[in-house]
């Protein structure tokens, strides 16, 4: 009788590892301007134990098109999580830099950590903003348009090198 709660704990869905991230649609390529970061939200259906959360926000990303295209003409779009690699606050765009409002972590327009010397103070960010995998697919409603899909993942904060959370 005493072991029933332990068995219940082990089979509880909340204790199962999360499924690996899949590519989620976040925007259309036509919404991007060259060298102008665009904030996007990643939404999906989320199940928490026995509760279903439709259209739940999984995370936020910054999308950037730097004007480059592949040889086949497909644009090259970069995506970076808006989660600060210092302590996990949400990174904002301020003029020509990305800045974390919590502790002042600062990143340049290429999403790299700004050096202490260039910043004139200590930059608490241990690394640049975390990049994410991007996939572009033709839009079925418009032959000349692409849909941008991002594989959203979370990374461990405070480490010098990007490391996925388990």
N, C-alpha and C positions, 0 to 999 in steps of 0.2 A: 504494500500500500504506500509505503514511503517513496518508492521509486517512480510512481505515476507522474508527479510533477516534473521530475528530471527527464523522463521520456517525452512528455508534452513540450518541454523546452527545446529538446533536440529536434523535434519534427515541426516546430513552429516555423512558418514561412519567413518570418522576420529574421531568422538566423541563417538563412541560406545566402550564399554569395550572390551578388548582383550579376546579372547577365552582362556580357561584354557589350560595349557600346556599338550601336549600328549607325549608319549614316542617316541623318535627319534633314529634311528640307528646311532651309532658313531664309532664303531670299531668291530673287531672280537677278540674273546678271545685269539686266537693264537698269536696276535700281542703284548700281554702283557708279561712282565717278572716279576717274583716274586719280590715284594718290590721295583720295579722300576716304578715311576710315568710316565705315558704317557699322553701327551697333545692330546686332540681330539677336533674337531670342530663340532658343531651342526648346520646343515643346514636344510632349509625347504623352501617351497614356502611362500612368504609373500605378502600380499595385503595391499597397503597403499592407502587409498581412492579408486581411480579407477585404480591404477597402479599395475601390477602384477610383482613381483620380484622373478624369478625362482632361486632356489639354493642359497638363501640368507643366510648369516651367522647370526644365532640367538644368538650364544654365544660360549664360549670355556669352556672346562672342563678338569680336571685332573682325570685320571682313575688310580686306584691302586688295584692290586691283592696281598694280603698279604699271599698267600699260603693256605688259608682256603677254605674248601668246605663244602657244606651241606651234610646231610646224604645220599641223593640220588646221590651224586657225582658232583652236579652242583657247579661250582666255586662261591665264594662270591667276587664280585667286588664292590669297593666303587667309588663314583664319587663326586667331589667337584667342584663348580663353580670357575673359575679363577678370578672372580670379587672380589676385596678386600673389606672386610666388613667395612673398614675405610672410604674411599671416592670413591671407585668404579674403581680404576685403575686395570690393569691386572697383576695378580700375576705370577712371574717367579720361576723356580726351579734353585737354586744356590747351588751346591755341595750337602749338606745334609739338606737343609732348603728351604722353600718357602719364597720368599721375594717380597714385593711390591716395585718397583723402585721409586714410586712417593714420599712416605713419610717414607719408611723403616719398614713398618709393617712386622713382621716376624713370621713364623709358622714352627713347627717341622714336621717331616715326617709323623706324624699321623694327620696332618692338624690342630693341636691345637695351639692356641696363645702361643708364647714363653713369659715367665714372664719377667718383667722389670729387676728383679734381675739376672736371667740367661743371659739376653741379655746385661746387663751392661749399659743400657740406657732405655729411655721410649719407649715402644712399643705402637704406636698409634691405633692398631687394638683393637676394643672393644670386639671382640669374635674370636673364631676360624673360619676357612674357612667354608663356607656354604655347607653342604652335599646335595646331590640330590638323588632322587629315581632312582634305577637301576633295569632293568629287563633283564634277559638273555633268549634268545630263541634259540632252535636248528636251525642250519643253514640248509636250505633246500638243498643246494648244497653239503654239507659235513656232514655226520652223526656224526662225532666225533668233530665237531666245534660248537661254540656258537656265536651268534651275541649279542653284548652289546647294549642295548637301554637305553637312559637316558631321564628322564622327566625334561627338563630345566625350571627353574623358576628364577625370579629375586627377590632379597631381599633388604630391606631398609638398607642403609649404616648408620653407626654411632650409632647403637643401640647395647646394651649389649646382647640382645637375638634376635635370627633369627626371622624375621617377613616378610612374603610375601608382595610384592608390590601389590596393588590393580589393 
